[in-house]
Amino acid sequence: MDNGKAQSFICRMADKEVYYCMKKELCCCLFFLLLLSSARTQQRLVDSLTKELQQSMPDSNRATSMMRLAVDYEAVDTAKAYQAYREAIKFASEKKLYYQLGRVYQNQSFLFNSAANYEQALASLDHAIENYKKSGHPKAKLWEANAYNDKANSLKAKNEFQQAIEYYLKSISVIEEHKLPGGLVGKYTNLSTVFGDINEDDKQTEYAHKAVTAAKNGGSRQDRFMAYFILANAYSKQDSNRSAKMALDSSKIHFAEEDNVDNIDILLSYHLVSAQVFKKLAQLDSALYFLQKAYDISKAYNYSYGKAESELQMGAITIMKKNYVAAEKYLLSGIKEAESVNYYGMLNDGYKYLSDVYAVTGRYKEAYEYFQKHKQVNDSVVNMESKKYGKELEKKYETAKKDAQLLVQHSEIERKSKLNYILITGAVMLLAISLLLHRNYRQKQKLQQQRINELETEKQLTAVEAVLKGEEQERTRLSKDLHDGLGGMLSGIKYSFQTMKGNLVMTSENAQVFERSMDMLDSSIKEMRRVAHNMMPEALVKFGLDIALQDFCQGINQSGALQVNYQSIGIDKVDIEQTTAITIYRIVQELINNTMKHASAKTAIIQLSAIDNGIGITVEDDGKGFNPAILERSGGMGWSNIRSRIEYLKGKVDVQSERGKGASVHIELNV
């Protein structure tokens, strides 16, 4: 999937909201009718709701049931669905049920979107937002934020990327301003994909990282899958292939295909982005495998977008394999699908690929014809103003957010000032004498206690520092003694034995014994060097923390005990003192040792990243998990050593784990 075309599809499944009918949960519902039950089942639901509406019920319940009837009609008779929506809107308007009216308009927008009537969908969403603002319902703000997000999706479907960015940011602003639960992961992934559409690579990666952070801080397993998945797509688009593969591996840990059997968006996107990553790693057969799976899924649901994208990319890969006959077949079919629904981004690539095929095979007239088509589409897809406008909108959003925060703070300060003035005025005469008498005493007591606390803290840190430095000094001394002393002696003995062998006449039996002894001596030298390396790795002293951790992970992988993926972000820009580097290395080493001893894990991920005030460490595994509460009462030296080192670096640690769901340890260190 070249040029970030993954974005257009991924946005369709990045953001979901809860409602009684699962078909409404997809971001861009251009094919949600495919997920419904059979027409016969839907007709039974329609009949049931029709009977229900003949009974007496509260007005709010009646408005909701009328909306449900319209939703269920969509799979049976579209004309009746439009009529049912009009009747629901009329009833809710007469009764001034603003919240229910907003929900009706918002659901109606999905029906318009499914018919590609984007202008009517946008108008319907504007009515929904207007009614949510009038409503005092506790969920009105949440659905207002969702409506902004749905409006952005409709604008994106029209290739109006500038306005789409504006409404995605507006949706996030409402969620943050009112501290609404959930939803940020999907919004951040939407923004990442739309910035990818206009080739703003830095912004695409930035919002993908924000999605990962939001998912780690309380997101569901599906949120974590989505966030890492979007990050993999962003890295792949920028040709950061190693990072893309690592992010894809992280998403795979949280991906359960059996939980997404009916979610065509997620399955299709997963296969498309996997193909993109393998393509850029030059593993073309693996890329074709995932694209074929994507095409099979799209064909089963008659989904034009998925068929077009997978066929065009299979054409691109068969060009790389120089199979031009197959490439032409894939590309013509993919272009036909894309032209039927005006997917301009895909047509841009498809025309270019087909022009290349015809040029290579000597069909220059057709090559020129398709190159002209490619040029026309390319000129109209995105211009530089899209990028500029996207940046300006984000700047406006950040400025508005800061202004709102300052306004809230100013109001709070004024309220507190008035309250304090009233309290002080009433109490000043009663407390004046006692304040004068005890002020000096309290001040001295406070300073003394503060000094005691500082001394205790300083003493504890000094003790920990001394222990850690002493431990590392002893490790270094022993490492040098083993390597330089015992290692040199063993090497000398081996040299002497080899010299003796040339001067001795031995029987065949004695020669075999002598060779076995030499083999045992070689094994002893290797084991001594391994022990010395573990006590103080040379790579850490010579090349720094990042190289040392790469070397450590490579050693674990070669041993076969555990498959470890290591990723560093921005560490090369951080100046880390050697004592601190050793401490961080020991923390990671101890965590991985615990994983190998206790977790029964197959894979683990180590991520070292530069953060605003220091360094972040994340270690995750897919092992059997445990109850984090046992760490508080654990008497083992391993976890105690980890905590001591973290406290020494003034850091904090968060452990997330459940039985059977692996473990995740996140550490932030002030370096």
Secondary structure, DSSP 8 states (H G I E B T S, - for coil): --TTTHHHHHTTTS-----SSGGGGSSS-TTGGGGS--HHHHHHHHHHHHHHHTS---HHHHHHHHHHHHHHHTTT-HHHHHHHHHHHHHHHHHTT-HHHHHHHHHHHHHHHHHTT-HHHHHHHHHHHHHHHHH---TTHHHHHHHHHHHHHHHHHHTT-HHHHHHHHHHHHHHHHHTT-SS-HHHHHHHHHHHHHHTT-HHHHHHHHHHHHHHHHTT--HHHHHHHHHHHHHHHHHTT-HHHHHHHHHHHHHT--GGGGTT-HHHHHHHHHHHHHHHHHTT-HHHHHHHHHHHHHHHHHTT-HHHHHHHHHHHHHHHHHTT-HHHHHHHHHHHHHHHHHTT-HHHHHHHHHHHHHHHHHTT-HHHHHHHHHHHHHHHHHH--HHHHHHHHHHHHHHHHHHHHHHHHHHHHHHHHHHHHHHHHHHHHHHHHHHHHHHHHHHHHHHHHHHHHHHHHHHHHHHHHHHHHHHHHHHHHHHHHHIIIIIIHHHHHHHHHHHHHHHHH----HHHHHHHHHHHHHHHHHHHHHHHHHHHHS-HHHHHH-HHHHHHHHHHHHHHHTS-EEEEEEESGGGS---HHHHHHHHHHHHHHHHHIIIII--SEEEEEEEEETTEEEEEEEE-S----GGGGTT---HHHHHHHHHHHHTT-EEEEEE-TTS-EEEEEEE--
